Amino acid sequence: MLECANFTRGLYHAIQCVIFTTMNEIDSHMKAADLTVEELQALIKKVVHEELQDIMTDPDKGLMITDEIKARLRLSLDSTERVSLQEVKDRLNLN
């Protein structure tokens, strides 16, 4: 349920950004009503594409993984200890 709520909030925010950016893309002397349907659709498609690019990009792209993190990952992968999804939910009070 929490994942759904977070997704919905993220989607709502993205839609707000699309509307705000679309309105800012329109020339300050022009009104949205002055655009043809095709122009408005093209503008919305462009803004949606840009917003999705922003959302989907990896914020860590290009960063180096430190030796410390590599060692921790190796230890984790080599470990046979596992935690169930239910245990994670319980620890984070997500039930």
C-alpha positions in Angstrom: 0.0 0.0 0.0 2.9 2.4 0.8 4.5 1.7 -2.5 1.2 2.6 -4.2 0.9 5.8 -2.2 4.4 6.9 -3.0 3.9 6.1 -6.7 0.7 8.1 -6.7 2.4 11.1 -5.0 5.2 10.9 -7.5 2.9 10.7 -10.4 0.8 13.7 -9.1 4.0 15.7 -8.7 5.2 14.8 -12.2 1.8 15.9 -13.6 2.1 19.2 -11.7 5.6 19.7 -13.2 4.3 18.9 -16.7 1.5 21.5 -16.4 3.8 24.1 -14.9 6.6 23.5 -17.4 4.1 23.5 -20.3 2.7 26.8 -19.3 6.2 28.2 -18.9 7.2 27.0 -22.4 4.4 29.1 -23.9 5.7 32.5 -25.0 4.8 35.1 -22.3 2.8 37.1 -24.9 0.9 34.0 -26.0 -1.9 32.2 -24.3 -2.5 28.5 -24.3 -5.8 29.2 -26.1 -3.8 30.7 -29.0 -2.1 27.3 -29.7 -3.6 24.9 -32.1 -4.5 21.5 -30.8 -1.5 20.0 -32.6 0.9 22.6 -31.1 -0.4 22.0 -27.6 -0.2 18.3 -28.0 3.4 18.6 -29.3 4.3 20.8 -26.4 2.8 18.5 -23.8 4.6 15.5 -25.4 7.9 17.4 -25.2 7.4 18.3 -21.6 6.2 14.8 -20.6 9.3 13.3 -22.3 11.6 15.8 -20.5 9.9 15.0 -17.1 10.2 11.3 -17.6 13.8 11.6 -18.6 14.4 13.5 -15.3 12.5 10.9 -13.3 14.1 7.9 -14.9 17.8 9.0 -14.9 20.2 7.4 -12.5 21.4 10.0 -10.0 24.5 7.9 -9.3 25.5 7.6 -12.9 29.2 8.3 -13.3 30.0 8.1 -9.6 32.7 5.7 -8.5 32.1 2.9 -6.1 34.6 3.1 -3.2 36.7 0.2 -2.1 34.8 0.2 1.2 31.5 -0.2 -0.5 32.8 -2.9 -2.8 34.0 -4.8 0.3 30.6 -4.5 2.0 28.9 -5.7 -1.2 31.2 -8.7 -1.4 30.5 -9.6 2.3 26.8 -9.2 1.7 26.8 -11.4 -1.4 29.0 -14.0 0.2 26.7 -14.2 3.3 24.1 -16.9 3.5 22.0 -14.8 5.9 18.8 -13.5 4.3 16.0 -11.3 5.6 12.4 -11.9 4.4 10.3 -9.2 2.9 7.9 -9.5 5.8 10.8 -8.9 8.3 11.9 -5.8 6.4 8.3 -4.5 6.5 8.0 -5.3 10.2 11.3 -3.4 10.9 10.1 -0.4 9.0 6.6 -0.5 10.3 5.1 -0.9 6.9 2.3 -3.3 7.8 
